[in-house]
Amino acid sequence: MQSVNSDTFSTPQEEALIPELEKDQAPDKPLMLLNDVSLEVQQKIDLIDAILQAPDRAVRRKAIQEATEKLGKSPRTIKRIVKRLETEGVATFAVGRKDKGQFRISEQWFKFIIGTHIWGQKAGSRMNHNQVHVHLMALASKGEALRQKKYAERFKDYPEVLEDLVVGKYPSHPTVYKVINFHLAQENKKVRHPGSPAEGQIIQTTEGILEITHSNQIWQCDHTKLDVFLVDEQGEVIFQLDDKGEEVIGRPYITLIMDSYSGCIAGFHLGFEAAGSHEVGLALRHAILPKQYEPEYELQEKWNVYGIPEYWVTDRAKEFKSHHLKQISMQLDFQRRLRAFPSAGGLIESIFDKINKEVLSLLPGYTGSRVAKRPDNCEKHASLTLDELEKRLVRYFVDHYNQHDYPRVANQKRTQRWHSGLLVEPEVVNERDLDICLMKVAHRKVEKYGCVRFEGLIYRADCLVDYQGEPISLRYDQRNILVLLAYTRPKDGQPGEFIGVVLARDAKEKQMSLEELKWRKQKLREQAKEIDNSSILNERLDLYEFVEEKRKSKRQRRKKAQKRHEQETNQSKVLELFPQNATVGDTPVPPVASESTVEQAHPIAVEPLDDSSTEYTPPTKIVAYDWNQLMEENW
């Protein structure tokens, strides 16, 4: 019997249980036991057992011969197995070759091949297994040139490899493949974490280590895109691609907030908008406020997780480092921290996996978590609206997830752990104090009867009647665009004041997201293009042609009148009053412009000629001056 090593016991009481004889006998080899017996090992045990149980030599010789034939080994090897069994035990039947699975190359060659492969993956390179082997061939072709100074640093720790390459020796192609595959298998080996103890859990942040000690101490936040397609109120799949073929709208985003001490879901935000700082603010607002839901949600339990955290831990995404979140943390007085490592957010990441497996995988329109294994045309099965999905998630968080036992403590639900871990009862925050979480702001001018226009909808409230004609600020939640919060505009350095809640005037739904409203508008525009508007368009076209015809005929009439006028007034009506001033080459003076027709007085009157050939009637008297005479008299 093999003795037990006393070093494996940690207390003197346990050592006292070992017999004194076994303490004095130090084992030469560790004890080996046969745990799993395969058919091959069981056959070997049966054959050797027949040899050991033989009553005489003849039977023993016959048993050895039978083992020789069935195992394919020589009688000498069979006798060696029997002798080895007597010294090392039954476990020797399962021991194969000692060098099985090992590489027949030195440790230096093993490390050199791995180092070459790692070097080939740096700076964006992707060296494959074959290229590593080709690289070894290229080095071996250099021969004695590898002893030069430029190779000294590379072979500093591999003198044996250098000598082999100088003489042209290097591992074969299959050996290189086996070495690299073995290394990759070790690197990619996944070992499950047993889980941290219930007490003494920590979160590593960039500012230091935070120890989780009580509820509402540390909240974690993260978001993801859910793997399900949704439809609008008319049953149309909300699915849109951009010019590059990438999905723009179709699957909703969820932003989750979790209490680290109890593991409870404190709040969330669901919408089609890509997760950003605004969605984070809305999820935080939902988590801080006490939550009340209508009977249509069919909740059996209450979602009584609320309050303000001491620390807010997130990853390093830009939306968690925004100016908006800085303002929220300053007003609500909590500390922001960033995770030091991605693995520090494993707890909240596991919730997304649970949502996929326990909720979304059963819903129509589920896309699957892997793009490569996504079913074809999964959007055609979609029949779930955003409101319906929200109701399912609310019920899952309240009645299912938060009611499960806390995994590290027996017989204690997550909600019970949250209540028991509170140092003080959470303060109920006024909803108006959390309006800072609503980052989206629009500016409008109040119209008559207290109405404002926003995103194509008309909103009305009695509280806006006194602000007719004045500009106001509107804060809104993109998740429900039918409800707006009205504030006065900042004036004289004073911040805006809350006016009241403004509702959409003609809305039939209770809730509608901004993206869904835009989606409906786009559908209406597309439907308008598809309707047969030939009569409307033809009427417009005929009207344009009629106007152009009228304009053209008007221009022609003007042109004819101008031409007729030019013909009628083509003869000159200018009278030469002083023919003596005419020069050679001038137009002959008409006979009416004689000196007898000019009086000697200053001025003189000239009677007009009778010209009945035209309609034009010249003046009855023309007053003119003899400028030469006037010049002589005045000088």
C-alpha positions in Angstrom: 0.0 0.0 0.0 1.3 3.4 -0.9 1.8 5.8 2.0 0.1 9.2 2.1 2.2 12.3 2.0 1.7 14.1 5.3 2.5 17.4 3.7 -0.9 17.5 2.1 -2.5 18.0 5.5 -2.6 21.5 6.9 -3.5 20.9 10.6 -1.8 18.8 13.3 -5.2 17.1 14.0 -5.3 15.8 10.5 -1.7 14.6 10.7 -2.5 12.6 13.8 -4.9 10.5 11.8 -2.0 9.0 9.8 -0.5 5.9 11.3 3.0 6.2 12.6 4.3 3.5 10.2 3.0 5.5 7.2 4.7 8.6 8.4 8.0 6.9 8.5 7.6 5.5 5.0 8.2 8.2 2.5 6.6 7.3 -0.9 9.0 7.0 -3.8 6.3 7.9 -6.4 3.0 9.6 -6.2 -0.1 7.4 -5.9 -1.9 6.8 -9.2 -5.5 5.7 -9.4 -7.4 4.5 -12.4 -10.5 6.7 -12.7 -11.9 6.1 -16.2 -11.6 2.7 -17.7 -11.9 2.4 -21.4 -12.7 -0.8 -23.3 -9.1 -1.2 -24.3 -7.9 -0.9 -20.7 -10.6 -3.2 -19.4 -9.5 -5.9 -22.0 -5.9 -5.5 -20.8 -7.0 -5.8 -17.2 -8.9 -9.0 -17.9 -6.0 -10.6 -19.7 -3.4 -9.8 -17.1 -5.8 -10.8 -14.3 -6.1 -14.3 -16.0 -2.3 -14.5 -15.8 -2.2 -13.5 -12.1 -5.0 -15.9 -11.2 -3.5 -18.9 -12.9 -3.3 -21.9 -10.5 -0.3 -23.5 -12.2 2.4 -22.9 -14.8 0.5 -24.5 -17.6 -2.5 -22.3 -17.2 -0.2 -19.3 -16.7 1.6 -20.1 -19.9 -1.7 -20.4 -21.8 -2.9 -17.1 -20.4 0.3 -15.3 -21.5 -0.1 -16.8 -24.9 -3.7 -15.5 -25.1 -2.7 -12.0 -24.0 0.1 -12.0 -26.5 -2.3 -12.7 -29.4 -5.0 -10.3 -28.4 -2.7 -7.4 -27.4 -0.3 -7.8 -30.2 2.7 -7.9 -27.9 5.5 -10.3 -27.3 5.5 -12.7 -24.3 8.5 -10.8 -22.9 6.5 -7.5 -23.0 3.5 -9.3 -21.2 5.8 -10.5 -18.4 7.2 -6.9 -18.1 3.6 -5.5 -17.7 2.9 -8.1 -15.0 6.0 -7.2 -13.1 5.3 -3.5 -13.5 1.8 -4.1 -12.2 3.1 -5.6 -9.0 5.3 -2.5 -8.3 3.2 0.5 -9.6 -0.4 -0.7 -9.3 -3.4 -1.1 -11.7 -3.1 2.5 -13.0 -0.1 1.4 -15.2 -2.6 -0.2 -17.6 -3.7 3.3 -18.7 -0.2 4.7 -19.1 0.9 5.0 -22.7 4.0 6.4 -24.2 5.7 9.1 -22.0 6.5 11.2 -25.0 3.0 11.1 -26.5 1.8 14.6 -27.3 5.2 16.1 -27.0 7.2 17.8 -29.8 10.5 16.2 -30.8 12.2 19.6 -30.9 14.2 21.4 -28.3 12.7 24.1 -26.0 14.6 26.8 -27.8 13.1 25.8 -31.2 9.6 25.7 -29.6 10.0 29.3 -28.2 11.6 30.5 -31.5 8.7 29.3 -33.6 6.1 30.8 -31.2 8.1 34.1 -31.1 8.1 34.3 -34.9 4.4 33.7 -35.0 3.7 36.4 -32.4 6.0 38.9 -34.3 4.0 38.1 -37.5 0.7 39.3 -35.8 1.9 42.7 -34.7 1.2 46.1 -36.4 -1.7 44.8 -38.4 0.3 41.8 -40.0 -1.4 38.4 -40.2 1.4 35.8 -40.7 -0.1 32.4 -41.2 1.4 29.0 -40.3 2.9 28.3 -43.7 4.6 31.7 -43.8 6.3 30.9 -40.5 7.7 27.8 -42.0 8.8 29.6 -45.1 10.5 32.2 -42.9 12.5 29.4 -41.3 13.5 28.2 -44.7 14.6 31.7 -45.7 16.8 32.0 -42.6 18.4 28.6 -43.2 19.3 29.7 -46.7 21.5 32.4 -45.3 23.9 29.9 -43.8 27.0 31.5 -42.1 25.6 35.0 -42.8 23.3 34.5 -39.8 26.3 35.1 -37.6 26.5 38.7 -38.7 25.9 41.5 -36.2 22.5 42.4 -37.6 21.2 38.9 -36.5 22.9 38.9 -33.1 20.0 40.4 -31.2 17.5 38.0 -32.8 19.4 34.8 -31.9 20.7 36.1 -28.5 18.5 33.7 -26.5 18.5 30.9 -29.1 22.1 29.8 -29.8 21.0 26.2 -30.5 18.5 27.5 -33.2 21.3 29.6 -34.7 23.6 26.6 -35.0 20.9 24.5 -36.6 20.0 27.2 -39.1 23.6 27.7 -40.1 23.9 24.1 -41.2 20.5 24.2 -42.8 18.4 22.3 -40.2 15.0 23.4 -39.1 11.7 21.8 -38.1 9.4 20.3 -40.7 6.2 21.8 -42.0 3.8 19.6 -39.8 5.9 20.3 -36.7 5.6 24.1 -37.2 1.8 23.7 -37.6 1.5 21.6 -34.4 3.6 24.0 -32.3 1.6 27.1 -33.4 -1.8 25.3 -32.9 -0.7 24.1 -29.5 0.2 27.7 -28.6 -3.1 29.1 -29.9 -5.1 26.4 -28.0 -3.3 27.5 -24.8 -3.9 31.2 -25.5 -7.6 30.7 -26.3 -8.3 28.3 -23.4 -11.4 29.6 -21.5 -11.6 28.8 -17.8 -14.8 29.5 -16.1 -14.7 31.8 -13.1 -16.2 30.2 -10.0 -17.6 33.6 -8.9 -16.6 36.0 -6.3 -17.8 35.5 -2.7 -20.9 37.4 -1.6 -18.9 39.8 0.6 -15.7 41.5 -0.3 -16.5 42.0 -4.0 -14.5 44.7 -5.7 -14.7 46.7 -9.0 -11.4 48.0 -10.5 -11.7 51.5 -11.9 -9.3 53.9 -13.4 -9.4 55.9 -10.1 -8.8 52.8 -7.9 -10.5 49.8 -6.4 -14.1 50.1 -5.1 -15.3 47.5 -2.6 -19.0 46.7 -2.9 -20.5 46.9 0.6 -24.2 48.1 0.4 -27.1 48.8 -1.9 -27.3 52.0 -4.0 -23.5 52.3 -3.5 -22.4 51.4 -7.0 -24.6 51.4 -10.1 -23.3 50.1 -13.4 -24.6 51.1 -16.8 -24.2 49.7 -20.3 -26.2 49.4 -23.5 -26.6 47.1 -26.5 -28.6 46.6 -29.7 -31.3 43.9 -29.2 -31.5 41.0 -31.6 -35.2 41.4 -32.7 -37.0 43.3 -35.4 -40.1 45.3 -34.6 -43.1 46.7 -36.5 -45.1 49.9 -36.3 -48.8 50.3 -35.4 -49.9 49.2 -38.9 -47.8 46.1 -38.8 -45.1 47.3 -41.2 -41.6 46.2 -40.3 -39.5 49.1 -39.2 -36.4 48.3 -41.3 -34.3 50.8 -43.1 -30.8 50.6 -44.7 -28.5 53.4 -45.7 -26.6 53.8 -49.0 -23.9 51.4 -47.8 -26.4 48.7 -47.0 -26.0 49.1 -43.2 -29.0 49.0 -40.9 -30.2 52.4 -39.8 -33.5 51.5 -38.2 -35.0 48.1 -37.4 -33.7 46.8 -34.1 -34.1 48.7 -30.8 -31.4 49.7 -28.4 -31.6 49.1 -24.6 -29.7 51.0 -21.9 -29.6 49.1 -18.6 -28.7 50.3 -15.0 -27.9 47.7 -12.4 -27.2 47.8 -8.7 -23.9 46.0 -8.1 -24.6 44.9 -4.5 -27.9 43.1 -5.2 -27.7 42.6 -8.9 -31.2 44.2 -9.3 -32.2 46.0 -12.5 -32.8 49.6 -11.3 -33.9 51.1 -14.6 -33.7 51.0 -18.4 -34.4 52.9 -21.6 -35.7 51.4 -24.8 -35.8 53.1 -28.2 -34.7 53.0 -31.8 -32.2 55.8 -31.3 -28.5 54.7 -31.2 -27.4 54.7 -27.5 -26.0 58.0 -26.6 -25.7 60.5 -23.7 -29.4 61.4 -24.0 -30.5 57.7 -23.7 -28.2 57.3 -20.7 -29.8 60.3 -19.0 -33.3 58.9 -19.6 -32.3 55.5 -18.2 -30.8 57.2 -15.1 -34.0 59.2 -14.7 -36.0 56.0 -14.8 -33.8 54.3 -12.3 -33.8 57.2 -9.7 -37.6 57.7 -9.7 -40.1 55.2 -8.0 -41.8 53.3 -10.8 -45.5 52.9 -11.2 -47.1 51.0 -14.0 -50.6 50.7 -15.3 -52.7 47.4 -14.9 -52.1 46.6 -18.5 -48.5 45.6 -17.7 -49.9 42.7 -15.5 -47.2 42.9 -12.9 -47.5 40.7 -9.9 -44.6 42.3 -7.9 -43.6 45.9 -7.4 -40.5 47.5 -8.9 -39.3 49.3 -5.8 -35.6 49.8 -6.6 -34.9 53.5 -6.8 -32.7 56.2 -5.3 -29.4 58.0 -6.2 -26.2 56.1 -6.3 -22.9 57.0 -4.7 -20.8 55.8 -7.7 -21.6 55.5 -11.3 -19.4 52.9 -13.1 -19.3 52.6 -16.9 -16.9 51.7 -19.7 -14.9 54.3 -21.6 -17.5 55.0 -24.4 -17.7 58.7 -25.3 -21.4 59.0 -24.2 -20.3 58.2 -20.6 -17.8 61.1 -20.7 -20.1 63.7 -22.2 -20.8 67.2 -20.8 -24.4 66.3 -20.3 -23.6 63.5 -17.9 -21.2 65.8 -16.1 -24.0 68.2 -15.4 -26.2 65.4 -14.2 -23.6 64.1 -11.8 -23.0 67.6 -10.4 -26.6 68.3 -9.8 -27.5 64.9 -8.3 -24.2 64.6 -6.4 -22.7 61.2 -7.4 -19.2 60.2 -8.5 -18.4 59.0 -12.0 -15.9 56.1 -12.5 -14.6 54.3 -15.5 -13.8 50.6 -15.5 -10.1 49.7 -15.5 -10.7 46.5 -17.6 -13.5 45.3 -19.9 -13.9 42.2 -17.7 -15.0 44.4 -14.8 -18.4 44.8 -16.5 -19.1 41.1 -16.8 -22.1 41.2 -14.5 -24.1 43.6 -16.5 -23.0 42.0 -19.8 -24.4 38.7 -18.5 -27.9 40.4 -18.2 -27.9 41.1 -22.0 -27.2 37.4 -22.6 -30.1 36.4 -20.3 -32.4 38.8 -22.1 -31.5 37.2 -25.5 -31.9 33.6 -24.2 -34.9 34.0 -21.9 -37.0 36.6 -23.7 -36.0 37.6 -27.2 -35.3 34.0 -28.5 -39.0 33.2 -28.1 -40.4 36.3 -29.8 -41.2 36.6 -33.5 -38.6 38.5 -35.5 -35.7 37.2 -33.4 -32.5 37.6 -35.4 -30.1 35.5 -33.3 -27.0 36.7 -31.5 -24.7 35.6 -34.3 -24.7 37.3 -37.7 -23.3 34.2 -39.5 -26.1 32.0 -38.2 -28.9 34.5 -38.6 -32.0 33.0 -40.3 -32.9 34.3 -43.8 -35.6 37.0 -43.9 -36.2 37.0 -40.2 -37.8 40.4 -40.5 -40.8 38.9 -42.3 -41.8 37.1 -39.1 -41.7 40.3 -37.0 -45.0 41.3 -35.4 -44.0 43.0 -32.1 -44.3 46.7 -31.6 -42.0 48.8 -29.4 -44.6 49.2 -26.7 -45.3 45.5 -26.6 -41.6 44.8 -26.3 -41.3 47.3 -23.4 -44.1 45.6 -21.6 -42.5 42.2 -21.9 -39.2 43.6 -20.7 -40.7 45.4 -17.7 -42.5 42.2 -16.6 -39.3 40.2 -17.1 -37.3 42.6 -14.9 -39.9 42.9 -12.2 -41.5 39.5 -12.0 -38.6 37.3 -13.1 -35.1 38.7 -13.0 -35.3 40.7 -9.8 -37.2 37.9 -8.0 -34.5 35.3 -8.6 -32.3 34.2 -5.8 -29.1 36.1 -5.5 -26.5 33.6 -6.8 -24.0 34.1 -4.0 -26.4 33.9 -1.1 -28.8 31.0 -0.5 -32.5 31.7 0.0 -32.3 35.5 -0.6 -33.9 37.1 -3.6 -32.3 40.0 -5.4 -35.0 42.4 -4.2 -34.6 41.2 -0.7 -30.9 41.7 -0.8 -31.4 45.2 -2.1 -33.7 46.1 0.8 -31.5 44.5 3.4 -28.4 46.2 2.0 -29.7 49.8 2.3 -28.0 52.0 4.8 -30.8 54.6 4.8 -34.2 54.7 3.1 -33.7 56.2 -0.4 -35.0 59.8 -0.8 -37.8 60.3 -3.3 -36.5 62.9 -5.8 -38.9 65.4 -7.3 -39.5 64.7 -10.9 -38.9 68.3 -11.9 -35.4 68.1 -10.4 -34.6 65.3 -12.9 -35.6 67.2 -16.0 -31.9 67.9 -16.5 -31.7 64.3 -17.6 -33.8 65.3 -20.7 -31.0 66.7 -22.9 -33.1 67.2 -26.0 -34.2 70.8 -26.2 -36.2 72.6 -28.9 -37.1 76.3 -29.2 -40.5 77.4 -30.4 -42.8 80.5 -30.4 -46.2 80.1 -28.8 -49.1 80.5 -31.2 -52.7 81.5 -30.5 -54.7 79.5 -27.9 -51.5 78.2 -26.3 -50.4 76.1 -29.3 -46.9 75.2 -30.5 -45.8 73.2 -33.5 -43.1 70.6 -33.2 -42.0 67.8 -35.6 -45.2 68.3 -37.7 -47.5 67.9 -34.7 -49.6 70.6 -32.9 -49.4 70.7 -29.1 -51.7 72.7 -26.9 -51.9 73.5 -23.1 -53.7 76.1 -21.1 -50.5 76.9 -19.3 -49.2 78.4 -22.6 -52.1 80.8 -23.1 -50.3 83.6 -21.2 -47.2 83.1 -23.3 -48.7 83.7 -26.7 -46.2 85.2 -29.2 -43.3 84.5 -26.8 -40.4 82.1 -27.4 -40.2 79.1 -25.0 -38.0 76.0 -24.6 -39.3 72.5 -25.0 -37.6 69.5 -23.3 -38.7 66.1 -24.5 -38.1 62.4 -24.3 -37.5 60.8 -27.6 -39.2 57.6 -26.3 -42.5 59.5 -26.0 -42.7 62.5 -28.4 -46.4 63.1 -27.6 -45.6 64.8 -24.2 -43.4 67.9 -24.0 -42.2 69.9 -21.0 -42.4 73.7 -21.5 -39.9 76.1 -20.0 -39.4 79.8 -20.3 -36.3 81.0 -22.2 -33.4 82.2 -20.1 -33.5 86.0 -19.7 -31.2 88.5 -18.0 -28.9 85.8 -16.9 -31.7 83.9 -15.1 -32.3 80.2 -16.0 -35.6 79.1 -17.5 -38.6 78.2 -15.3 -40.9 75.2 -15.7 -44.3 76.2 -17.3 -46.1 72.9 -17.6 -46.7 69.7 -19.5 -47.8 70.1 -23.1 -49.7 67.3 -24.9 -50.2 66.6 -28.6 -53.6 67.9 -29.7 -54.8 65.3 -32.2 -52.8 62.2 -31.2 -54.8 59.0 -30.9 -51.9 57.0 -29.3 -50.7 57.4 -25.7 -47.1 57.0 -26.6 -44.9 57.3 -29.7 -41.2 57.6 -30.2 -39.5 60.3 -32.3 -38.0 57.7 -34.6 -41.4 56.0 -35.1 -42.9 59.4 -35.9 -40.2 60.0 -38.5 -40.8 56.5 -39.9 -44.5 57.3 -40.3 -43.8 60.5 -42.1 -41.5 58.7 -44.5 -44.1 56.1 -45.2 -46.7 58.8 -46.0 -44.3 60.5 -48.4 -43.6 57.2 -50.1 -47.3 56.4 -50.3 -47.9 59.8 -51.8 -45.5 59.0 -54.6 -47.1 55.7 -55.3 -50.7 57.1 -55.6 -51.9 57.8 -59.2 -51.8 61.6 -59.4 -52.0 61.7 -63.2 -55.1 64.0 -63.3 -53.6 66.4 -60.8 -50.3 66.5 -62.6 -51.9 66.9 -66.0 -54.0 69.8 -64.7 -50.9 71.5 -63.4 -49.1 71.0 -66.6 -51.9 72.3 -68.7 -52.1 75.4 -66.5 -48.4 76.0 -67.0 -48.8 75.7 -70.7 -51.8 78.0 -70.7 -50.0 80.7 -68.8 -47.0 80.4 -71.2 -49.3 80.7 -74.2 -50.9 83.8 -72.7 -47.6 85.4 -72.0 -46.4 84.6 -75.6 -49.6 86.1 -77.2 -49.2 89.2 -75.0 -45.6 89.7 -76.2 -46.7 89.3 -79.8 -49.4 91.9 -79.4 -47.0 94.3 -77.9 -44.5 93.7 -80.7 -47.2 94.4 -83.4 -48.3 97.6 -81.7 -44.7 98.8 -81.4 -44.1 98.1 -85.1 -47.2 99.9 -86.2 -46.3 102.9 -84.0 -42.8 103.0 -85.5 -44.3 103.0 -89.0 -46.8 105.8 -88.2 -44.2 108.0 -86.6 -41.3 107.3 -89.0 -41.4 110.9 -90.6 -39.5 113.5 -88.7 -41.4 116.4 -87.2 -38.4 118.6 -86.4 -38.6 122.2 -87.8 -35.4 124.0 -88.6 -35.8 127.4 -87.1 -32.5 128.8 -88.3 -31.8 127.6 -91.8 -28.9 130.1 -92.1 -27.0 127.9 -89.6 -27.4 124.8 -91.8 -24.1 123.4 -93.0 -23.2 121.6 -96.1 -24.4 118.0 -96.0 -27.3 118.7 -93.7 -30.8 117.7 -94.4 -32.5 120.2 -96.7 -34.7 122.6 -94.8 -38.4 122.3 -95.5 -39.9 125.3 -97.2 -41.9 126.1 -94.1 -38.8 127.1 -92.3 -38.3 130.5 -94.1 -37.3 133.8 -92.7 -40.7 135.3 -93.4 -42.2 133.0 -90.9 -40.0 134.3 -88.1 -41.0 137.5 -86.3 -38.4 140.1 -85.3 -39.3 140.0 -81.6 -37.6 138.0 -79.0 -39.1 135.5 -78.7 -40.9 134.9 -82.0 -43.9 132.7 -82.7 -44.1 130.4 -85.6 -47.4 129.1 -86.9 -47.5 125.4 -87.5 -48.0 123.9 -91.0 -51.1 122.2 -92.0 -50.2 118.5 -92.3 -53.3 116.3 -92.4 -51.4 113.2 -93.5 -50.7 112.1 -89.9 -52.7 111.9 -86.7 -50.1 113.8 -84.9 -51.1 117.5 -84.1 -48.1 119.8 -83.7 -48.2 122.7 -81.2 -50.0 125.9 -82.4 -47.0 128.1 -81.6 -43.3 127.5 -81.4 -41.3 129.9 -79.3 -37.7 130.2 -80.4 -34.8 132.6 -79.9 -32.2 133.9 -82.3 -29.1 133.1 -80.2 -26.7 135.1 -82.3 -28.6 138.3 -81.8 -29.1 137.6 -78.1 -25.4 137.1 -77.8 -24.6 140.5 -79.5 -27.1 142.4 -77.4 -25.9 140.9 -74.1 -22.2 141.3 -74.7 
